Amino acid sequence: MQDALKNTGNIVIVGGGPVGAVLALLLAKQGIACTVLEARKQGAAFTESRALALSFGSRRILERLGIWPQLSPRATAINTIHVSQKGSIGRSVLHAHDYQQEALGYVLSYGALSEALDTALAEQPEVNFIFEASAETITHNTTQASVTYSHQNQSHTLDSTLLVLADGGRSLDEIAGLTRETKEYGHDALITKVRAELPHNNIAYERFTTNGPMALLPNGERDFSLVWTGRKDLIEPLLTLSDDAFLAQFHAQFGDRVGRFLSVEKRMCFPLRLSQLKTSNTQHLVVIGNAAQTMHPVAGQGFNVGLRDAGALAKQIAITPVLELGSSEMLATYQTSRKTDTRNGLLFTDFLVNIFSNDILGMPALRSTGLGLFDLLKPVKKHLVSKMSFGK
Ligand SMILES: Cc1cc2nc3c(=O)[nH]c(=O)nc-3n(C[C@H](O)[C@H](O)[C@H](O)COP(=O)(O)OP(=O)(O)OC[C@H]3O[C@@H](n4cnc5c(N)ncnc54)[C@H](O)[C@@H]3O)c2cc1C
């Protein structure tokens, strides 16, 4: 770490969601100061119950930050992943103990993670976290990037040698040098929580149907988080069904592995897209997390890729001399270090969606055989577990 970097206060992170907050904490742990601009009110995200699929590698990052002990009682371990396809007998099962891992991953609510991160950040004097600060415009030139934001009905501008955009892709698309490539699937994801007759035994289920994949993740003592994806015209009507009718339809698609489904919580739906932000000539500006890439949730990759963005950027900042922060060379080195992981995450999820959601003649039988064979191929499974756990 460069001593000269300590407390420069010149790094600005736009967006204090999980990825921006993790970056701020990683920097603080190395004595590097930053300012975080976050649009929401303090504590507003704590009640968000939607589930995040955390890889084993992401747990390691949270351990390094010292917040895993608070999170661990609120996280549900995934010890087994069961992959199947509706209408075929092929299936594949991955067990954590076969890979000498304590767990294959964890399910954690967005709210629990936000609370732990915000609490830890409040104890860091190096981090100037400004809530209810909404970034409105970002500009950049060869010497700095600037952000204009509104806070308490006033407009402010901050100049920075390194401005990190971590807004989840929610707000600021009109920035010179940034272009978004998007692939619309025409599919929606329905998310909710369901309770089943049988306990989950820490098993996560990935089930592929010709309409699209669904994931049932153990969450809490008795419940599952459900992500049910498919064509918009098939998913949208599921929102307005009565609870009983919804559970009956879900049971018909999912099968009997956990018995009958007893109850369902509030249902929410959002459109699925694969998108990646391309940057050219954006000195002093870097984009990470969901703002940089959005993936289909089928393989639980997106959030974990975002955390690895934060990890890699924190490392790069720590080894860069202060006068070179935000330079083309520094940003090119960072982008190169993230290229393979990001591309693989995007390709892997796209591949899964396409191969399992396609009903061309003969494909279901081939997929079924594929899953059966895959179950026998230990090195392939090992590679998959390593990829899902650590992005390797
Ligand atoms: C509806 C939905 C459901 C999802 N379900 C799953 C799932 O089941 N499993 C899974 O693993 N992943 C899921 N994801 C993806 C997961 O939420 C993201 O991967 C993760 O949140 C990425 O974190 P992030 O910090 O990059 O972005 P975000 O979590 O989006 O955080 C961005 C932050 O930036 C702030 N912000 C935005 N604009 C501004 C601005 N102009 N100025 C200041 N601050 C700003 C926001 O308030 C927010 O706090 C889902 C995403 C969505 C949208």
The ligand as a MOL file (V3000), in Angstrom:
LIG
                    3D

  0  0  0     0  0            999 V3000
M  V30 BEGIN CTAB
M  V30 COUNTS 53 58 0 0 0
M  V30 BEGIN ATOM
M  V30 1 C -35.3650 -7.2670 -8.4870 0
M  V30 2 C -34.0270 -7.9430 -8.3930 0
M  V30 3 C -33.9490 -9.2790 -7.9300 0
M  V30 4 C -32.7220 -9.9220 -7.8380 0
M  V30 5 N -32.6870 -11.2140 -7.3860 0
M  V30 6 C -31.4950 -11.8100 -7.2110 0
M  V30 7 C -31.4270 -13.1440 -6.7060 0
M  V30 8 O -32.4530 -13.8000 -6.4740 0
M  V30 9 N -30.2070 -13.7020 -6.4980 0
M  V30 10 C -29.0370 -13.0000 -6.7540 0
M  V30 11 O -27.9450 -13.5100 -6.4980 0
M  V30 12 N -29.0890 -11.7600 -7.2670 0
M  V30 13 C -30.2690 -11.1530 -7.5020 0
M  V30 14 N -30.3090 -9.8980 -8.0210 0
M  V30 15 C -29.0610 -9.2250 -8.3600 0
M  V30 16 C -28.4300 -8.6060 -7.1330 0
M  V30 17 O -29.3960 -7.8450 -6.4360 0
M  V30 18 C -27.2650 -7.7620 -7.6180 0
M  V30 19 O -26.3080 -8.6030 -8.2130 0
M  V30 20 C -26.6270 -6.9810 -6.4850 0
M  V30 21 O -27.5740 -6.2350 -5.7930 0
M  V30 22 C -25.5830 -6.0650 -7.1080 0
M  V30 23 O -25.1540 -5.1290 -6.1700 0
M  V30 24 P -24.7220 -3.6570 -6.6250 0
M  V30 25 O -24.1970 -3.0240 -5.3990 0
M  V30 26 O -23.8760 -3.7070 -7.8540 0
M  V30 27 O -26.0780 -2.9590 -7.1020 0
M  V30 28 P -27.3860 -2.6070 -6.2540 0
M  V30 29 O -27.6900 -3.6310 -5.2500 0
M  V30 30 O -28.4200 -2.2740 -7.2780 0
M  V30 31 O -26.9760 -1.2730 -5.4660 0
M  V30 32 C -26.8390 -0.0350 -6.1240 0
M  V30 33 C -26.9280 1.0860 -5.0860 0
M  V30 34 O -26.7300 2.3230 -5.7450 0
M  V30 35 C -27.6850 3.2730 -5.2750 0
M  V30 36 N -27.8960 4.2430 -6.3630 0
M  V30 37 C -28.5210 4.0460 -7.5310 0
M  V30 38 N -28.5050 5.1500 -8.2740 0
M  V30 39 C -27.8450 6.0870 -7.5280 0
M  V30 40 C -27.4920 7.4420 -7.7710 0
M  V30 41 N -27.8080 8.0740 -8.8940 0
M  V30 42 N -26.8110 8.1190 -6.7890 0
M  V30 43 C -26.4580 7.4860 -5.6350 0
M  V30 44 N -26.7650 6.2100 -5.3700 0
M  V30 45 C -27.4430 5.5090 -6.3180 0
M  V30 46 C -28.9130 2.4340 -4.9560 0
M  V30 47 O -29.7420 3.0930 -4.0040 0
M  V30 48 C -28.2920 1.1670 -4.4060 0
M  V30 49 O -28.1150 1.2160 -3.0080 0
M  V30 50 C -31.5360 -9.2430 -8.1920 0
M  V30 51 C -31.5950 -7.9170 -8.6700 0
M  V30 52 C -32.8240 -7.2750 -8.7800 0
M  V30 53 C -32.8720 -5.8570 -9.3100 0
M  V30 END ATOM
M  V30 BEGIN BOND
M  V30 1 1 1 2
M  V30 2 1 2 3
M  V30 3 2 2 52
M  V30 4 2 3 4
M  V30 5 1 4 5
M  V30 6 1 4 50
M  V30 7 2 5 6
M  V30 8 1 6 7
M  V30 9 1 6 13
M  V30 10 2 7 8
M  V30 11 1 7 9
M  V30 12 1 9 10
M  V30 13 2 10 11
M  V30 14 1 10 12
M  V30 15 2 12 13
M  V30 16 1 13 14
M  V30 17 1 14 15
M  V30 18 1 14 50
M  V30 19 1 15 16
M  V30 20 1 16 17
M  V30 21 1 16 18
M  V30 22 1 18 19
M  V30 23 1 18 20
M  V30 24 1 20 21
M  V30 25 1 20 22
M  V30 26 1 22 23
M  V30 27 1 23 24
M  V30 28 2 24 25
M  V30 29 1 24 26
M  V30 30 1 24 27
M  V30 31 1 27 28
M  V30 32 2 28 29
M  V30 33 1 28 30
M  V30 34 1 28 31
M  V30 35 1 31 32
M  V30 36 1 32 33
M  V30 37 1 33 34
M  V30 38 1 33 48
M  V30 39 1 34 35
M  V30 40 1 35 36
M  V30 41 1 35 46
M  V30 42 1 36 37
M  V30 43 1 36 45
M  V30 44 2 37 38
M  V30 45 1 38 39
M  V30 46 1 39 40
M  V30 47 2 39 45
M  V30 48 1 40 41
M  V30 49 2 40 42
M  V30 50 1 42 43
M  V30 51 2 43 44
M  V30 52 1 44 45
M  V30 53 1 46 47
M  V30 54 1 46 48
M  V30 55 1 48 49
M  V30 56 2 50 51
M  V30 57 1 51 52
M  V30 58 1 52 53
M  V30 END BOND
M  V30 END CTAB
M  END
